[in-house]
Amino acid sequence: MSELVFVKLGGSVITDKTRIETARPDVIARIACEVASARAEQPGLKLVLGHGSGSFGHVVARRFGTREGVHGADAWRGFAEVAAVAARLNRIVVDAFREAGVPVWSLQPSASARCYGGELESMEWAPVHQALEHGLVPLLYGDVALDHSQGGTIISTEQIFAHLAQHLRPDRLILVGTVDGVYDADPVRDPAAQLISSISTANWASIRAHLGGSHGTDVTGGMLSKVEEMIRLARQMPGLEVQLISGEPVDALKTALLRSARVPVGTTIRW
């Protein structure tokens, strides 16, 4: 059965967000093998991959304030530096997936993305569609973008996916991080924190109050902003299933892709 799934590899899982420009090559390689294995077991599975910048782009972006706008020569040099380090991490991810046998094609978002006030207004989506038609796996990433009102900004993978989803209509979207999903408290600080298995209109108001930021440097927001972005998308696309999982356990992503777990993995958002 053919199914289109968007998968975002969070910067927290593919990099060490507490150390500048530090990738986790073993984790990236393992996840790439899980994707390859899932595709082999389910030939009808179509994937669009994306990844965050973690300790690569976010640290430089925070130094130059790129998210808030780009004004002046130093800021524009910073804009270019953010783009360079984001692309550097992308190269690491591309090489790992190709080594695993996944036919990824990296597409640079900043080449066509245009924003206004930090919101993504337009970006070419036809190349992604054509890549899928030819059996390739498009790979995008959090990047810089020109902005009509503030010169430049940062666009997250979630923003990119939300834009692409309007055109490509995925069946599912999986966000892969370092925690098992959404909790009612910070699981790092509170061992009694409970995993929330499902988010919907019935419980979102009470859950929202418990969500906070992310660990390490993240200029595109923490868990709250990511969940809110996905809820907005789910509202616009009835039937879309969004899943937040941890990429730390072996085969967690493969299990989610193939729906092979006896119990649901992570947190599922349905609207």
C-alpha positions as CSV (number, residue, x, y, z in Angstrom):
1,M,0.0,0.0,0.0
2,S,1.4,3.4,-1.0
3,E,1.8,5.9,1.8
4,L,3.6,9.3,2.0
5,V,5.3,10.0,5.3
6,F,7.3,13.1,6.2
7,V,10.1,12.4,8.7
8,K,11.9,15.1,10.6
9,L,15.2,14.2,12.4
10,G,15.5,16.7,15.2
11,G,18.8,18.5,15.8
12,S,18.7,17.0,19.3
13,V,19.1,13.5,18.0
14,I,21.6,13.9,15.2
15,T,23.8,16.4,17.1
16,D,25.1,17.0,20.6
17,K,23.3,20.3,21.2
18,T,25.5,21.1,24.2
19,R,28.7,21.1,22.0
20,I,29.2,23.4,19.1
21,E,29.1,21.7,15.6
22,T,29.2,18.2,17.0
23,A,27.3,15.6,15.0
24,R,26.4,12.1,16.3
25,P,27.6,10.0,13.3
26,D,26.8,6.6,14.9
27,V,23.2,7.7,15.6
28,I,22.8,9.1,12.1
29,A,24.1,6.0,10.5
30,R,21.8,3.7,12.6
31,I,18.7,5.8,11.8
32,A,19.7,5.8,8.1
33,C,19.8,1.9,8.3
34,E,16.4,1.9,10.0
35,V,14.9,3.9,7.1
36,A,16.6,1.7,4.5
37,S,15.2,-1.4,6.3
38,A,11.6,0.1,6.5
39,R,11.7,0.9,2.8
40,A,12.8,-2.6,1.9
41,E,10.0,-4.1,4.0
42,Q,7.4,-1.8,2.6
43,P,8.2,-0.9,-1.0
44,G,5.1,1.4,-1.3
45,L,6.5,3.7,1.4
46,K,7.3,7.2,0.1
47,L,9.4,9.4,2.3
48,V,10.3,13.1,2.5
49,L,13.1,13.5,5.0
50,G,14.1,16.7,6.9
51,H,16.5,17.5,9.7
52,G,17.2,20.2,12.2
53,S,20.5,22.1,12.7
54,G,21.1,21.3,16.3
55,S,24.5,22.5,17.5
56,F,25.5,23.6,14.0
57,G,23.1,26.3,12.8
58,H,21.4,27.2,16.0
59,V,24.5,28.3,17.9
60,V,25.7,30.6,15.0
61,A,22.2,31.9,14.5
62,R,21.9,32.8,18.2
63,R,25.2,34.7,18.0
64,F,24.1,36.8,15.1
65,G,20.4,37.1,16.0
66,T,19.5,35.8,12.5
67,R,16.0,34.6,13.5
68,E,15.0,38.1,14.4
69,G,16.2,39.7,11.2
70,V,19.3,40.6,9.2
71,H,20.5,44.2,9.0
72,G,24.0,45.4,8.3
73,A,27.2,43.9,7.0
74,D,28.0,41.8,10.1
75,A,24.5,40.4,10.2
76,W,24.7,39.4,6.5
77,R,28.0,37.7,7.0
78,G,26.4,35.9,9.9
79,F,23.5,34.9,7.6
80,A,25.9,33.3,5.2
81,E,27.8,31.6,8.0
82,V,24.5,30.0,9.3
83,A,23.8,28.8,5.8
84,A,27.2,27.3,5.6
85,V,27.1,25.3,8.9
86,A,23.6,24.1,8.2
87,A,24.8,22.8,4.8
88,R,27.8,21.2,6.5
89,L,25.5,19.1,8.8
90,N,23.3,18.3,5.8
91,R,26.3,16.8,4.0
92,I,27.0,14.5,7.0
93,V,23.4,13.3,6.9
94,V,23.3,12.9,3.2
95,D,26.5,10.8,3.2
96,A,25.2,8.5,6.0
97,F,21.9,7.8,4.2
98,R,23.6,7.2,0.9
99,E,25.9,4.8,2.6
100,A,22.9,2.9,4.0
101,G,21.4,2.6,0.5
102,V,18.7,5.3,0.7
103,P,18.6,7.4,-2.5
104,V,18.4,10.8,-0.9
105,W,18.5,14.0,-2.9
106,S,19.4,17.0,-0.8
107,L,17.4,20.2,-1.6
108,Q,18.5,23.5,-0.3
109,P,15.5,25.4,1.1
110,S,17.1,28.8,1.1
111,A,17.5,28.7,-2.7
112,S,13.8,29.3,-3.1
113,A,12.3,30.1,0.3
114,R,10.8,33.6,0.9
115,C,9.4,34.8,4.2
116,Y,7.6,37.8,5.7
117,G,8.1,38.5,9.3
118,G,9.7,35.2,9.9
119,E,6.8,33.2,8.4
120,L,7.4,31.1,5.3
121,E,5.3,32.4,2.5
122,S,6.6,30.5,-0.5
123,M,9.1,27.8,-1.5
124,E,9.5,25.6,-4.6
125,W,7.7,22.3,-4.0
126,A,7.7,20.8,-7.5
127,P,11.2,19.3,-7.2
128,V,10.1,17.4,-4.1
129,H,7.1,16.0,-5.9
130,Q,9.2,15.0,-8.9
131,A,11.8,13.4,-6.7
132,L,9.1,11.2,-5.2
133,E,7.7,10.3,-8.6
134,H,11.2,9.0,-9.6
135,G,11.7,6.9,-6.5
136,L,14.1,9.3,-4.7
137,V,13.9,10.4,-1.1
138,P,14.0,14.3,-0.9
139,L,16.0,15.6,2.0
140,L,15.6,19.1,3.3
141,Y,16.8,20.9,6.4
142,G,16.4,23.9,8.6
143,D,18.0,26.8,6.8
144,V,18.2,30.6,6.4
145,A,15.8,32.4,4.1
146,L,15.3,35.9,2.7
147,D,12.6,37.9,4.4
148,H,10.7,40.7,2.7
149,S,10.2,42.6,6.0
150,Q,13.4,42.0,8.0
151,G,16.0,41.1,5.4
152,G,16.6,37.5,6.5
153,T,15.5,34.9,9.0
154,I,15.7,31.2,10.0
155,I,13.1,28.7,8.8
156,S,12.6,25.4,10.7
157,T,12.1,22.0,9.2
158,E,8.6,22.1,10.7
159,Q,7.8,25.3,8.8
160,I,9.1,23.7,5.6
161,F,7.1,20.5,6.2
162,A,3.9,22.6,6.9
163,H,4.4,24.4,3.5
164,L,5.1,21.2,1.6
165,A,2.2,19.4,3.2
166,Q,-0.3,21.8,1.6
167,H,0.8,20.6,-1.8
168,L,1.9,17.0,-1.3
169,R,-0.7,16.0,1.3
170,P,1.2,13.4,3.4
171,D,-0.6,10.7,5.3
172,R,1.7,10.9,8.3
173,L,4.4,13.1,9.8
174,I,6.9,11.8,12.3
175,L,9.1,14.1,14.4
176,V,12.1,12.3,15.9
177,G,13.8,13.7,18.9
178,T,15.6,12.5,22.1
179,V,12.5,12.1,24.3
180,D,9.7,9.6,23.8
181,G,7.1,12.2,23.0
182,V,5.2,14.9,24.9
183,Y,5.2,14.7,28.7
184,D,3.1,16.4,31.4
185,A,6.4,17.6,33.0
186,D,10.1,17.8,32.0
187,P,11.2,14.1,32.0
188,V,14.8,15.2,32.4
189,R,14.1,17.0,35.7
190,D,11.1,15.0,36.9
191,P,11.4,11.2,36.9
192,A,7.6,11.0,37.6
193,A,6.7,12.8,34.4
194,Q,4.1,10.9,32.4
195,L,4.1,10.4,28.6
196,I,1.0,11.8,26.9
197,S,0.1,9.2,24.3
198,S,-2.4,11.3,22.4
199,I,-3.2,15.0,21.8
200,S,-6.5,16.1,20.4
201,T,-9.1,18.9,20.9
202,A,-10.3,17.1,24.0
203,N,-7.1,17.5,26.0
204,W,-4.9,20.1,24.3
205,A,-5.9,23.1,26.6
206,S,-4.7,21.2,29.7
207,I,-1.6,19.8,28.0
208,R,-0.4,23.2,26.7
209,A,0.3,24.6,30.1
210,H,2.9,21.8,30.8
211,L,5.0,22.3,27.7
212,G,8.3,24.3,27.8
213,G,11.4,24.9,25.8
214,S,14.2,22.6,24.6
215,H,17.6,21.6,26.0
216,G,20.6,23.2,24.4
217,T,20.5,26.2,22.0
218,D,17.4,26.2,19.8
219,V,16.5,29.5,18.0
220,T,13.4,28.0,16.4
221,G,11.6,27.2,19.7
222,G,11.3,24.2,22.0
223,M,8.6,21.5,22.3
224,L,5.7,23.9,22.7
225,S,6.3,25.7,19.4
226,K,6.8,22.4,17.6
227,V,3.6,20.9,18.9
228,E,1.7,24.1,18.1
229,E,3.0,24.1,14.6
230,M,1.9,20.5,14.1
231,I,-1.6,21.2,15.6
232,R,-2.1,24.1,13.1
233,L,-1.2,21.7,10.3
234,A,-3.5,19.0,11.6
235,R,-6.3,21.5,11.8
236,Q,-5.8,22.4,8.2
237,M,-5.5,18.7,7.0
238,P,-8.1,16.5,8.6
239,G,-6.9,12.9,8.8
240,L,-3.2,13.8,9.1
241,E,-1.5,11.9,11.8
242,V,1.5,13.5,13.5
243,Q,3.7,11.3,15.8
244,L,6.5,12.5,18.1
245,I,9.0,9.8,19.1
246,S,12.5,9.3,20.4
247,G,15.2,8.2,18.0
248,E,17.4,6.9,20.8
249,P,16.0,3.4,21.1
250,V,17.2,1.0,18.3
251,D,14.5,0.5,15.7
252,A,12.1,3.1,17.2
253,L,11.9,4.9,13.9
254,K,11.5,1.7,11.9
255,T,8.7,0.6,14.2
256,A,6.9,3.9,13.7
257,L,7.3,3.8,9.9
258,L,6.0,0.3,9.6
259,R,3.4,0.7,12.4
260,S,4.7,-2.6,13.7
261,A,4.5,-2.0,17.5
262,R,1.8,-3.6,19.5
263,V,1.3,-0.4,21.4
264,P,1.5,3.1,20.0
265,V,5.0,4.7,19.9
266,G,5.5,8.2,21.3
267,T,2.8,10.9,21.2
268,T,0.2,11.0,18.4
269,I,-1.6,14.2,17.4
270,R,-4.9,13.9,15.6
271,W,-7.4,16.7,15.1
